[in-house]
Amino acid sequence: QVQLVESGGGLVQAGGSLRLSCVASGYAFGMRAMAWFRQAPGKEREFVATISGSGRSGYSADSVKGRFAISRDNAKSTINLQMNSLKPEDTAVYYCAARSANYVSPTTEIQNYALWGQGTQVTVSS
């Protein structure tokens, strides 16, 4: 069964840190670029960070640059999102996503992602 399962969300005070993880199963993990997106109440889902199939390249949204870092461990079929210096505006449901098979290049475009996790809630209090 092909699936993505996120974990690590929770409630944190502004300035704090959280580490999200996403475990993939059912496909050749290293053959797909991955990404994190988020969706706040009443807003559209937006790009957060993306990483190539090899893990050697990636980039993040300007709103999180310098605070969030995406990484992956292909041996464990896992990607992570280290979130530091969290702000109340980071509050959202965070989703892990994978591109279609053999698409290893990272991309910010949501329509390029074929597989999605169920999401994990991150709440940052002021």
Backbone bond lengths (Angstrom), bond angles and torsions (degrees), N, CA, C in turn:
res aa  C-N    CA-C-N  psi(-1)  N-CA   C-N-CA  omega(-1)  CA-C   N-CA-C  phi
1 Q - - - 1.449 - - 1.518 109.84 -
2 V 1.328 116.36 124.23 1.461 122.14 179.84 1.520 108.49 -81.28
3 Q 1.320 116.55 121.84 1.453 118.48 179.05 1.525 111.71 -159.76
4 L 1.332 113.86 160.00 1.461 123.60 174.40 1.518 107.89 -123.36
5 V 1.312 116.46 134.00 1.462 120.36 -178.97 1.523 108.97 -129.32
6 E 1.343 114.90 117.09 1.462 120.58 179.58 1.515 111.15 -90.89
7 S 1.326 114.72 156.66 1.456 121.50 173.81 1.519 108.69 -155.97
8 G 1.330 115.44 168.06 1.455 120.34 174.05 1.513 115.82 104.87
9 G 1.320 117.23 -4.92 1.448 119.11 178.71 1.514 111.60 -70.56
10 G 1.339 115.07 171.50 1.454 119.12 178.94 1.507 111.41 164.93
11 L 1.334 114.39 -166.52 1.464 122.56 -179.82 1.519 108.60 -105.45
12 V 1.334 115.86 129.92 1.457 120.52 -179.42 1.522 108.64 -142.88
13 Q 1.312 116.36 152.92 1.460 120.75 176.98 1.530 110.20 -79.84
14 A 1.305 114.90 154.93 1.459 120.12 176.68 1.527 109.50 -55.37
15 G 1.336 114.83 137.93 1.453 120.67 -176.56 1.516 114.14 91.85
16 G 1.314 115.98 -11.04 1.460 120.54 -178.70 1.519 112.94 -84.14
17 S 1.336 114.89 -173.59 1.465 121.40 -176.52 1.522 110.67 -132.61
18 L 1.326 114.43 151.98 1.451 122.69 171.29 1.513 108.44 -142.70
19 R 1.321 115.96 154.86 1.461 121.21 175.81 1.521 108.26 -126.26
20 L 1.322 115.30 115.81 1.463 121.15 177.17 1.523 109.49 -92.90
21 S 1.317 115.02 146.11 1.462 120.94 175.31 1.518 109.63 -128.77
22 C 1.313 114.90 153.38 1.461 121.43 177.57 1.524 107.16 -139.47
23 V 1.323 115.71 119.07 1.457 120.75 179.31 1.513 108.95 -103.71
24 A 1.324 115.99 129.52 1.461 121.97 179.93 1.521 110.53 -103.74
25 S 1.308 115.47 151.59 1.458 119.94 175.84 1.519 109.68 -149.83
26 G 1.318 115.10 156.07 1.457 120.78 173.70 1.513 116.16 89.77
27 Y 1.342 118.52 4.80 1.461 119.62 178.43 1.532 109.54 -154.99
28 A 1.334 116.21 170.43 1.464 121.92 179.10 1.521 109.00 -74.90
29 F 1.309 116.41 98.78 1.460 122.35 -168.55 1.520 113.54 -57.62
30 G 1.306 118.43 -44.79 1.459 122.35 -175.36 1.513 114.68 -69.87
31 M 1.313 117.77 -6.80 1.462 122.06 -177.07 1.521 112.38 -96.42
32 R 1.328 117.49 14.05 1.466 120.44 178.50 1.526 109.91 -139.22
33 A 1.326 115.45 133.02 1.464 118.70 168.17 1.525 108.23 -67.63
34 M 1.335 114.64 153.21 1.456 120.55 -177.71 1.526 109.65 -128.80
35 A 1.316 115.05 166.19 1.464 118.70 179.84 1.519 110.70 -157.92
36 W 1.316 113.40 164.65 1.463 122.04 168.48 1.521 108.13 -115.88
37 F 1.300 115.57 135.87 1.457 123.87 171.47 1.516 107.60 -124.19
38 R 1.321 116.18 166.13 1.465 119.77 175.70 1.518 110.03 -143.69
39 Q 1.320 113.89 156.06 1.457 119.93 179.18 1.513 109.80 -140.63
40 A 1.326 114.52 117.46 1.460 121.09 176.68 1.529 109.22 -90.15
41 P 1.326 117.51 157.93 1.474 120.25 -179.52 1.526 111.71 -55.33
42 G 1.309 116.05 129.60 1.453 120.96 177.31 1.520 115.11 77.09
43 K 1.323 116.76 5.32 1.467 119.95 -178.87 1.522 110.88 -121.10
44 E 1.321 115.74 163.37 1.449 120.49 176.94 1.531 110.43 -76.91
45 R 1.322 114.83 156.33 1.453 119.57 176.07 1.531 108.58 -66.45
46 E 1.331 116.16 136.01 1.454 119.73 -176.41 1.524 111.64 -129.32
47 F 1.324 114.40 152.52 1.451 122.68 179.63 1.524 111.36 -68.40
48 V 1.329 116.52 139.40 1.460 122.05 175.61 1.536 110.64 -115.19
49 A 1.332 116.76 -56.89 1.464 120.35 -177.12 1.521 109.33 -160.45
50 T 1.335 115.58 152.97 1.453 121.27 179.92 1.524 109.75 -139.35
51 I 1.335 115.64 155.45 1.451 120.82 -178.56 1.530 108.98 -144.77
52 S 1.330 116.39 143.91 1.458 121.17 -177.95 1.528 111.37 -71.71
53 G 1.313 115.52 169.23 1.450 120.58 -179.85 1.527 113.05 -59.24
54 S 1.303 116.65 -36.98 1.467 121.46 179.82 1.514 112.45 -80.16
55 G 1.315 116.14 -22.04 1.460 120.77 -175.53 1.513 113.67 89.04
56 R 1.336 116.73 1.27 1.466 119.75 -174.85 1.524 113.14 -85.08
57 S 1.296 117.85 -12.95 1.462 119.24 178.23 1.523 109.93 -141.65
58 G 1.322 113.71 155.42 1.455 119.18 178.98 1.511 109.43 175.99
59 Y 1.309 115.88 172.09 1.447 119.80 176.99 1.518 109.43 -159.07
60 S 1.325 114.83 168.00 1.456 120.14 -175.84 1.518 110.41 -132.15
61 A 1.311 115.28 164.77 1.455 121.69 178.29 1.521 110.16 -66.93
62 D 1.313 115.80 151.32 1.465 120.10 179.89 1.525 111.42 -58.98
63 S 1.320 116.94 -32.93 1.460 120.96 -176.49 1.523 113.06 -66.94
64 V 1.330 117.49 -19.94 1.464 120.03 -178.17 1.523 112.67 -119.40
65 K 1.321 116.60 -1.93 1.459 120.40 -176.84 1.524 110.77 -59.62
66 G 1.329 115.29 133.97 1.453 120.05 -178.15 1.511 114.00 86.41
67 R 1.333 117.12 -11.92 1.474 121.18 179.64 1.528 111.49 -115.80
68 F 1.311 117.10 -37.10 1.471 122.12 -177.99 1.525 109.45 -109.25
69 A 1.329 116.20 147.80 1.458 121.70 176.95 1.519 110.05 -138.71
70 I 1.324 115.44 128.83 1.459 120.67 177.72 1.524 109.27 -98.78
71 S 1.328 116.30 143.64 1.454 121.25 177.65 1.531 108.32 -148.59
72 R 1.331 115.41 165.93 1.454 118.86 176.65 1.523 110.14 -145.19
73 D 1.329 113.73 151.53 1.453 122.09 176.02 1.517 106.47 -125.18
74 N 1.326 116.35 99.38 1.465 119.52 -174.82 1.524 112.44 -67.08
75 A 1.315 116.99 -26.01 1.464 119.77 178.21 1.529 111.27 -67.77
76 K 1.322 116.30 -25.92 1.467 121.32 -179.13 1.522 112.42 -108.11
77 S 1.345 116.68 3.85 1.476 121.25 -178.87 1.522 111.26 52.52
78 T 1.315 115.60 46.92 1.459 121.23 -173.17 1.520 111.25 -134.31
79 I 1.324 116.33 140.01 1.455 120.17 164.96 1.517 108.40 -118.10
80 N 1.321 114.98 154.34 1.458 121.36 -178.89 1.521 110.42 -129.22
81 L 1.308 114.79 156.80 1.460 121.27 172.56 1.517 106.91 -132.63
82 Q 1.319 115.68 106.74 1.456 120.94 176.20 1.516 107.96 -86.68
83 M 1.316 115.98 120.19 1.459 121.33 -176.62 1.516 109.58 -116.03
84 N 1.312 116.35 116.34 1.459 122.70 179.38 1.520 110.26 -116.76
85 S 1.314 115.90 164.36 1.472 121.64 178.55 1.518 111.11 48.99
86 L 1.301 116.11 48.62 1.463 120.75 -175.76 1.521 111.75 -65.33
87 K 1.325 114.26 146.14 1.460 122.51 -179.12 1.529 108.91 -121.20
88 P 1.324 117.96 156.39 1.469 119.56 177.20 1.524 112.66 -55.06
89 E 1.306 117.80 -32.79 1.469 120.57 -179.95 1.527 113.31 -72.02
90 D 1.328 117.42 -5.86 1.468 120.70 173.52 1.534 111.50 -83.27
91 T 1.316 116.95 -6.38 1.455 120.97 179.31 1.526 110.59 -61.33
92 A 1.338 115.77 124.26 1.459 121.33 -176.77 1.523 108.86 -177.79
93 V 1.322 114.78 171.00 1.463 120.15 165.81 1.523 106.58 -88.93
94 Y 1.319 116.33 128.10 1.460 122.22 -177.87 1.532 109.18 -102.57
95 Y 1.335 114.31 130.90 1.453 121.17 -177.17 1.526 110.84 -118.02
96 C 1.303 114.75 138.33 1.451 123.22 171.67 1.526 107.58 -91.83
97 A 1.348 116.72 142.16 1.454 120.01 -178.75 1.521 110.59 -142.49
98 A 1.314 115.51 150.98 1.463 122.36 178.37 1.517 110.42 -127.42
99 R 1.318 116.21 143.26 1.459 120.28 174.55 1.520 109.83 -75.69
100 S 1.298 115.95 172.66 1.456 120.14 176.52 1.523 110.05 -66.82
101 A 1.321 115.87 162.59 1.460 121.90 -177.15 1.525 111.89 -55.26
102 N 1.344 115.23 135.61 1.464 124.64 176.85 1.526 114.03 75.91
103 Y 1.317 117.84 3.87 1.466 121.36 173.20 1.527 107.58 -95.18
104 V 1.322 116.62 93.85 1.460 120.93 -171.68 1.524 113.36 -96.35
105 S 1.329 118.01 -9.89 1.465 120.42 -177.97 1.522 110.49 -81.17
106 P 1.331 116.55 137.00 1.462 119.73 178.91 1.531 110.90 -72.13
107 T 1.317 116.01 149.81 1.453 121.00 179.42 1.523 109.87 -152.20
108 T 1.314 115.76 149.84 1.456 120.77 179.41 1.528 112.54 -89.15
109 E 1.319 117.02 -11.67 1.459 121.04 -171.43 1.523 111.91 -79.07
110 I 1.316 116.25 120.42 1.459 121.46 -174.57 1.523 112.27 -62.34
111 Q 1.335 117.22 -31.78 1.456 119.68 -177.44 1.529 112.47 -69.86
112 N 1.321 117.15 -11.69 1.460 121.18 179.91 1.526 113.13 -86.74
113 Y 1.305 117.30 0.20 1.457 121.25 -178.05 1.521 110.34 -105.99
114 A 1.321 114.98 126.62 1.465 121.25 -171.10 1.522 113.70 -101.14
115 L 1.304 116.84 -21.66 1.462 120.86 -173.58 1.525 108.73 -128.41
116 W 1.342 115.45 133.96 1.467 120.76 -175.32 1.521 110.98 -131.05
117 G 1.332 114.14 146.81 1.449 119.58 171.53 1.515 110.96 -84.59
118 Q 1.319 116.05 -178.95 1.459 121.04 -176.26 1.518 112.49 -85.18
119 G 1.317 117.56 -13.76 1.453 122.00 177.79 1.517 113.24 95.60
120 T 1.324 115.37 153.48 1.462 122.25 175.83 1.524 108.48 -137.03
121 Q 1.325 116.12 134.93 1.469 121.37 -174.42 1.518 110.78 -81.18
122 V 1.320 115.22 131.91 1.459 122.36 171.70 1.519 107.69 -120.20
123 T 1.321 116.16 124.07 1.455 121.51 179.47 1.519 108.99 -124.46
124 V 1.327 115.90 124.34 1.458 121.71 -179.15 1.523 107.83 -113.58
125 S 1.318 116.66 118.46 1.459 121.19 -179.20 1.521 110.23 -92.99
126 S 1.315 114.61 148.93 1.477 119.32 -178.48 1.506 111.41 -90.63
